[in-house]
C-alpha cells in the first residue's frame, strides 16, 4: 500500500513536472516570438525611416544628376524637360528622382543584404510600382488610419519579414506631385521593406533547453525525491514576482505588509506605506500602444526601486499601473522625503506623454499612510485604505504630487 501510494505520489509529481515544462516552453516560445517580432519590427521601421530621410534629401534638391551608364539609364516615367543634360561629348547626366532612387537602392541592398524596398501606390504611373496583394491591403488600411503594418512571411522560401508604412506628401514632394492634386500630408502610396528573418531559430534551442531541463527534472524526481521540495520553493518564489516588471507582486506584498506591521508593533517602531499610481496611464496606452506601456511600467518599477536607500525598504507592483512601497521604521516626514525623491526621479526619466497635463511627460501620484509609535493595532487592509485615500486626494489635487493621509500635507 505504501509502495503504491509512493508510486502514485511520484507519478503525480512526474505529470506536474512534465506539464510545467510544457507550459514553460510554450510561454517562453510565445514571449520569444513577441520579442523577436518587436526587434524585427524596429529594424524594419529604422530601414524605412532611413530611406524616407534619403528620399527627402533628394526631393529637397529637386532630384540629383548622375552619369548615364549601363546600369543607370534615364527614367522613362520622369516627365521633365531637363531630365538629361549633356556636359560634353563623353558625359551625359540623367536626373534621379526619389522613386527611381528607391529602386536603385533596393537593387543594391537586395544583392548585398537581402533587404528589398518597393515603392508603390494604388494608382502607380510606373508598372514596376504596381502593388502586390499584401501591399494593396496595406495601402487600403493606411487610408483608413493604420500607421504601419508588419508580419512574418510564413510561406516564404527564406524566412523574411514584411513591413510597410505610408508615404506622406511633404513640402519638398510638391515640387513634382502638386500637379497630381496632392497636398502636404496626403498619403501618396507606401514603401514596403522585406528583410531576412531568423525566426525559425527560436524553436530549436528552446525545445532542446526545455527537453534537457525536463529530463533532468524527471531523473531528479525519480532518484532524489527530496529535491522536489527545493523545486517547489523556486516555483513559490517565482509566483511571488511580477513577470513584467521583475519586482515583487501583490501576493508578495500582502505577505510582507503583515510581517512588517507585526514587527513594527513588537519593536514599537513607525511604519509608512506609499501607494503610487501612474498619472493618465490609460491615455498613454491609448496613444503609444501597450508595448510602450509595458516599457513604461518597467522603467517606473526600476526607478521606484532604485530610489529606495535601505535594504529593508520594499517595492511591489500592486496591479495595473499601481505600485506600493513599504518603509519600515519610517515616520510621516521620512516617508514624505522618500516620496518626493521618487517623484523627482520619475519626472527626470522624461518619458514623453503628449496627452498628459500639465507636463507632457509621465508622472505619478503618491498617497502616504503612517502607523506611528504607540498607535493601536491597525490591520493591513485599513492601512492600505488610508494610503489609497491619500492617493485619491493627490489625484484630485492635480496629480504629480504626494499627500500624507493624516496631515494632507502635499509636495
C-alpha positions as CSV (number, residue, x, y, z in Angstrom):
1,X,0.0,0.0,0.0
2,X,2.8,2.3,0.9
3,X,4.7,1.4,-2.3
4,X,1.5,2.0,-4.3
5,X,1.0,5.3,-2.6
6,X,4.6,6.4,-3.2
7,X,4.3,5.4,-6.9
8,X,1.1,7.4,-7.2
9,X,2.7,10.3,-5.4
10,X,5.8,10.1,-7.7
11,X,3.5,9.8,-10.8
12,X,1.6,12.9,-9.8
13,X,4.8,14.8,-9.5
14,X,6.1,13.5,-12.8
15,X,2.8,14.6,-14.5
16,X,3.0,18.0,-12.8
17,X,6.7,18.4,-13.8
18,X,6.0,17.5,-17.5
19,X,3.0,19.9,-17.6
20,X,5.1,22.6,-16.0
21,X,7.9,22.2,-18.6
22,X,5.4,22.1,-21.4
23,X,3.7,25.3,-20.2
24,X,7.1,27.0,-19.6
25,X,8.2,26.0,-23.1
26,X,5.1,27.4,-24.8
27,X,5.1,30.5,-22.6
28,X,8.7,31.2,-23.4
29,X,8.3,30.4,-27.0
30,X,5.4,32.9,-27.3
31,X,7.4,35.5,-25.5
32,X,10.5,34.9,-27.6
33,X,8.3,35.3,-30.7
34,X,6.9,38.5,-29.4
35,X,10.4,39.7,-28.5
36,X,11.8,38.7,-31.9
37,X,8.8,40.4,-33.6
38,X,9.4,43.7,-31.8
39,X,13.1,43.7,-32.6
40,X,12.5,42.9,-36.3
41,X,9.7,45.5,-36.4
42,X,12.1,48.1,-35.0
43,X,14.8,47.1,-37.5
44,X,12.4,47.3,-40.5
45,X,11.0,50.7,-39.2
46,X,14.5,52.0,-38.9
47,X,15.4,51.0,-42.5
48,X,12.2,52.6,-43.7
49,X,12.9,55.8,-41.9
50,X,16.5,55.9,-43.3
51,X,15.1,55.6,-46.8
52,X,12.5,58.3,-46.2
53,X,15.2,60.7,-45.0
54,X,17.3,59.9,-48.1
55,X,14.2,60.5,-50.3
56,X,13.5,63.7,-48.5
57,X,17.1,64.9,-49.2
58,X,16.6,64.0,-52.9
59,X,13.3,65.7,-53.1
60,X,14.5,68.9,-51.5
61,X,17.1,69.2,-54.2
62,X,14.6,68.5,-56.9
63,X,16.3,65.3,-57.9
64,X,20.0,64.6,-58.4
65,X,22.0,64.1,-61.6
66,X,24.2,61.1,-62.2
67,X,26.1,59.9,-65.2
68,X,24.2,57.6,-67.6
69,X,25.7,54.1,-67.6
70,X,24.8,50.6,-68.5
71,X,23.3,50.1,-65.0
72,X,21.7,53.5,-64.7
73,X,19.6,54.5,-67.7
74,X,17.2,57.6,-67.9
75,X,13.9,57.1,-66.2
76,X,11.3,56.9,-69.0
77,X,8.5,57.8,-66.5
78,X,10.1,61.1,-65.4
79,X,8.4,63.9,-67.4
80,X,11.0,66.6,-67.1
81,X,12.5,68.6,-70.0
82,X,15.7,68.8,-68.1
83,X,15.8,65.1,-67.3
84,X,19.0,64.6,-69.3
85,X,21.9,67.0,-69.5
86,X,24.9,66.7,-71.9
87,X,28.0,68.0,-70.2
88,X,30.4,67.1,-73.1
89,X,30.7,64.5,-75.8
90,X,31.7,61.8,-73.3
91,X,29.4,62.7,-70.3
92,X,25.6,62.8,-70.2
93,X,23.8,63.2,-66.9
94,X,20.3,62.0,-66.1
95,X,18.1,63.1,-63.2
96,X,17.3,60.6,-60.5
97,X,14.1,61.4,-58.7
98,X,13.2,59.8,-55.3
99,X,11.2,57.0,-56.8
100,X,14.0,56.0,-59.2
101,X,16.5,56.3,-56.4
102,X,14.4,53.9,-54.2
103,X,14.5,51.3,-56.9
104,X,18.3,51.7,-57.3
105,X,18.8,51.4,-53.6
106,X,16.6,48.3,-53.4
107,X,18.7,46.6,-56.1
108,X,21.9,47.2,-54.1
109,X,20.5,46.2,-50.7
110,X,18.8,43.1,-52.2
111,X,22.0,41.8,-53.6
112,X,24.2,42.6,-50.6
113,X,22.0,42.4,-47.6
114,X,18.8,40.6,-48.8
115,X,16.8,43.7,-48.0
116,X,14.2,44.7,-50.6
117,X,12.4,48.1,-50.9
118,X,9.4,48.6,-53.1
119,X,7.7,51.9,-53.6
120,X,4.1,51.5,-54.7
121,X,0.6,53.1,-54.8
122,X,-2.9,52.2,-55.7
123,X,-2.6,54.1,-58.9
124,X,1.1,53.9,-60.0
125,X,2.5,55.7,-63.0
126,X,5.2,53.1,-63.4
127,X,4.1,49.5,-63.9
128,X,7.1,48.3,-61.9
129,X,5.5,50.1,-58.9
130,X,2.2,48.1,-59.1
131,X,1.2,46.9,-55.6
132,X,1.3,43.3,-54.7
133,X,-1.8,41.7,-53.0
134,X,-0.3,42.3,-49.5
135,X,0.8,45.8,-50.4
136,X,-2.6,46.7,-51.7
137,X,-4.2,45.6,-48.5
138,X,-1.7,47.7,-46.5
139,X,-2.3,50.7,-48.7
140,X,-6.1,50.5,-48.2
141,X,-5.5,50.2,-44.4
142,X,-3.3,53.3,-44.4
143,X,-6.2,55.3,-46.0
144,X,-8.4,54.1,-43.1
145,X,-5.9,55.3,-40.4
146,X,-3.4,52.4,-40.0
147,X,0.1,53.8,-39.3
148,X,2.1,50.8,-40.3
149,X,1.9,47.0,-40.8
150,X,4.5,44.3,-40.2
151,X,4.4,40.5,-40.1
152,X,6.5,37.4,-40.8
153,X,6.1,35.8,-44.2
154,X,5.3,32.2,-43.1
155,X,5.1,30.8,-46.6
156,X,8.3,32.4,-47.9
157,X,11.1,30.1,-49.1
158,X,13.5,32.0,-46.9
159,X,12.3,33.3,-43.6
160,X,11.6,37.0,-44.1
161,X,9.7,39.9,-42.5
162,X,7.4,42.3,-44.3
163,X,7.0,45.9,-43.2
164,X,5.1,48.7,-44.8
165,X,4.3,52.3,-43.9
166,X,2.6,55.1,-45.8
167,X,4.4,57.6,-48.0
168,X,3.3,61.0,-46.7
169,X,3.5,64.0,-49.0
170,X,5.9,66.7,-47.7
171,X,6.5,70.2,-48.9
172,X,9.5,69.0,-50.9
173,X,7.4,66.4,-52.7
174,X,5.0,69.0,-54.0
175,X,7.7,70.2,-56.5
176,X,6.8,67.1,-58.6
177,X,3.5,65.9,-57.3
178,X,1.5,69.1,-56.9
179,X,0.2,68.7,-60.5
180,X,-1.3,65.4,-59.5
181,X,-3.5,67.1,-57.0
182,X,-1.6,66.1,-53.8
183,X,-1.4,68.3,-50.8
184,X,1.0,68.3,-48.0
185,X,0.1,65.5,-45.5
186,X,-1.7,63.4,-48.2
187,X,-0.9,59.7,-48.5
188,X,0.7,59.2,-51.9
189,X,1.3,55.5,-51.5
190,X,3.7,53.5,-49.5
191,X,7.1,51.8,-49.3
192,X,7.4,48.1,-48.3
193,X,10.5,46.7,-46.7
194,X,11.2,43.0,-46.8
195,X,14.1,41.9,-44.6
196,X,15.6,38.4,-43.8
197,X,14.5,36.9,-40.5
198,X,15.9,34.3,-38.2
199,X,12.5,33.4,-36.7
200,X,13.0,29.7,-37.3
201,X,16.0,29.5,-35.0
202,X,13.8,30.2,-31.9
203,X,12.0,26.8,-31.8
204,X,15.1,24.5,-31.8
205,X,17.1,26.0,-28.9
206,X,14.1,26.4,-26.7
207,X,12.9,22.9,-27.3
208,X,16.4,21.4,-26.6
209,X,16.8,23.5,-23.5
210,X,13.3,22.6,-22.1
211,X,13.8,18.9,-23.1
212,X,17.1,18.8,-21.2
213,X,15.6,20.5,-18.1
214,X,12.6,18.1,-18.3
215,X,14.8,15.0,-18.4
216,X,17.0,16.2,-15.6
217,X,13.8,17.1,-13.6
218,X,12.4,13.6,-14.1
219,X,15.6,12.0,-13.1
220,X,15.7,14.2,-10.1
221,X,12.2,13.3,-9.0
222,X,12.8,9.6,-9.5
223,X,16.3,9.5,-7.8
224,X,16.2,12.4,-5.4
225,X,12.7,13.0,-4.1
226,X,13.9,15.4,-1.6
227,X,14.9,17.8,-4.3
228,X,11.3,18.2,-5.3
229,X,10.8,20.4,-2.2
230,X,13.5,22.7,-3.4
231,X,11.9,22.9,-6.9
232,X,8.6,23.9,-5.2
233,X,10.5,26.6,-3.3
234,X,11.8,28.0,-6.5
235,X,8.3,28.0,-8.0
236,X,6.9,29.7,-5.0
237,X,9.4,32.4,-5.3
238,X,8.6,32.8,-9.0
239,X,4.9,33.0,-8.2
240,X,5.6,36.0,-5.9
241,X,7.4,38.0,-8.6
242,X,5.7,40.2,-11.2
243,X,6.7,38.9,-14.6
244,X,6.5,42.2,-16.5
245,X,8.4,44.4,-14.0
246,X,10.6,41.8,-12.3
247,X,9.7,43.1,-8.8
248,X,7.5,41.5,-6.1
249,X,3.8,41.2,-7.0
250,X,0.7,41.9,-4.9
251,X,0.7,38.5,-3.4
252,X,4.2,39.1,-2.1
253,X,3.2,42.5,-0.8
254,X,0.2,41.1,1.1
255,X,2.6,38.7,2.9
256,X,5.2,41.4,3.5
257,X,2.9,44.1,4.9
258,X,1.6,41.7,7.6
259,X,5.2,40.8,8.6
260,X,6.2,44.5,8.8
261,X,3.2,45.6,10.8
262,X,3.8,42.8,13.3
263,X,7.5,43.7,13.5
264,X,6.7,47.4,14.0
265,X,4.3,46.5,16.8
266,X,6.9,44.3,18.6
267,X,9.7,46.9,18.3
268,X,7.4,49.9,18.8
269,X,8.7,51.4,15.5
270,X,6.7,53.5,13.0
271,X,6.0,52.2,9.5
272,X,4.9,54.1,6.4
273,X,3.2,53.0,3.2
274,X,3.4,54.7,-0.2
275,X,0.6,54.0,-2.7
276,X,1.8,55.1,-6.2
277,X,-0.2,55.4,-9.3
278,X,1.0,56.5,-12.8
279,X,-0.9,59.5,-13.9
280,X,-3.0,59.2,-17.1
281,X,-1.7,55.8,-17.9
282,X,-4.7,54.7,-19.9
283,X,-4.3,57.6,-22.2
284,X,-0.6,56.7,-22.5
285,X,-1.5,53.2,-23.6
286,X,-4.1,54.5,-26.0
287,X,-1.6,57.0,-27.5
288,X,1.6,54.9,-27.7
289,X,0.3,51.3,-27.5
290,X,0.6,48.5,-25.0
291,X,4.2,47.7,-25.9
292,X,5.3,51.2,-25.0
293,X,3.1,50.9,-21.9
294,X,4.9,47.8,-20.8
295,X,8.3,49.5,-21.2
296,X,7.0,52.4,-19.2
297,X,5.9,50.1,-16.4
298,X,9.3,48.5,-16.3
299,X,11.0,51.9,-16.2
300,X,8.8,53.1,-13.4
301,X,9.3,50.0,-11.3
302,X,13.0,50.2,-11.7
303,X,13.1,53.9,-10.8
304,X,11.0,53.5,-7.7
305,X,13.2,50.5,-6.6
306,X,16.4,52.4,-7.1
307,X,15.0,55.4,-5.2
308,X,14.9,53.4,-2.0
309,X,18.0,53.5,0.0
310,X,17.7,50.9,2.8
311,X,17.8,47.1,2.4
312,X,14.6,46.8,4.4
313,X,12.6,49.1,2.1
314,X,10.2,47.1,-0.1
315,X,8.6,47.9,-3.5
316,X,5.9,45.8,-5.3
317,X,3.6,46.1,-8.2
318,X,0.1,46.2,-6.7
319,X,-1.7,45.8,-10.0
320,X,-2.1,47.6,-13.4
321,X,-0.2,50.9,-13.1
322,X,-0.2,50.9,-9.2
323,X,2.9,50.3,-7.1
324,X,3.3,50.1,-3.3
325,X,6.3,50.9,-1.1
326,X,6.7,49.7,2.5
327,X,9.1,51.9,4.6
328,X,9.8,50.2,7.9
329,X,10.9,52.3,10.8
330,X,9.9,55.5,8.9
331,X,7.6,58.3,10.2
332,X,5.5,60.6,8.1
333,X,8.2,63.1,7.5
334,X,10.7,60.5,6.4
335,X,8.0,58.9,4.1
336,X,7.3,62.3,2.5
337,X,11.0,62.8,1.8
338,X,11.2,59.4,0.1
339,X,8.0,60.2,-1.9
340,X,9.5,63.5,-3.1
341,X,12.6,61.7,-4.3
342,X,10.5,59.2,-6.2
343,X,8.5,62.0,-7.8
344,X,11.7,63.8,-8.9
345,X,13.3,60.6,-10.3
346,X,10.2,59.7,-12.2
347,X,10.0,63.1,-13.8
348,X,13.7,63.0,-14.6
349,X,13.0,60.0,-16.8
350,X,11.3,62.4,-19.3
351,X,9.1,59.7,-20.8
352,X,7.1,61.6,-23.4
353,X,3.3,61.7,-22.7
354,X,2.0,64.4,-25.0
355,X,-1.6,64.0,-23.8
356,X,-0.7,64.4,-20.2
357,X,-1.3,67.7,-18.4
358,X,0.1,70.0,-17.1
359,X,3.5,68.4,-18.1
360,X,3.7,66.3,-21.3
361,X,5.7,63.6,-19.6
362,X,5.0,60.6,-17.4
363,X,4.4,61.5,-13.8
364,X,3.0,59.6,-10.8
365,X,0.8,60.5,-7.8
366,X,1.6,59.1,-4.3
367,X,-0.6,58.6,-1.3
368,X,1.1,58.2,2.1
369,X,-0.1,56.5,5.3
370,X,1.9,56.1,8.5
371,X,1.4,53.9,11.6
372,X,3.2,55.9,14.3
373,X,4.8,54.5,17.5
374,X,2.5,53.6,20.3
375,X,-0.5,53.5,18.0
376,X,-3.2,50.9,18.4
377,X,-3.1,47.9,16.2
378,X,-4.1,48.7,12.6
379,X,-5.0,46.0,10.1
380,X,-3.2,45.8,6.8
381,X,-6.5,46.4,4.9
382,X,-7.1,49.6,6.8
383,X,-3.5,50.7,6.4
384,X,-3.7,50.2,2.6
385,X,-7.1,52.0,2.5
386,X,-5.6,55.0,4.2
387,X,-2.8,55.2,1.6
388,X,-5.3,54.7,-1.1
389,X,-7.4,57.6,0.2
390,X,-4.4,59.8,0.3
391,X,-3.7,58.8,-3.3
392,X,-7.2,59.8,-4.3
393,X,-6.6,63.2,-2.7
394,X,-3.3,63.6,-4.6
395,X,-5.1,62.8,-7.9
396,X,-7.9,65.2,-7.0
397,X,-5.4,67.9,-6.2
398,X,-3.9,67.9,-9.7
399,X,-1.7,64.7,-9.8
400,X,2.1,64.6,-9.9
401,X,2.3,65.1,-6.1
402,X,2.4,63.2,-2.8
403,X,-0.1,63.7,0.0
404,X,0.0,62.2,3.5
405,X,-3.2,60.8,4.9
406,X,-3.1,62.2,8.3
407,X,-1.9,65.8,7.6
408,X,-2.9,66.1,4.0
409,X,0.5,67.7,3.5
410,X,1.5,67.6,-0.2
411,X,4.6,68.0,-2.3
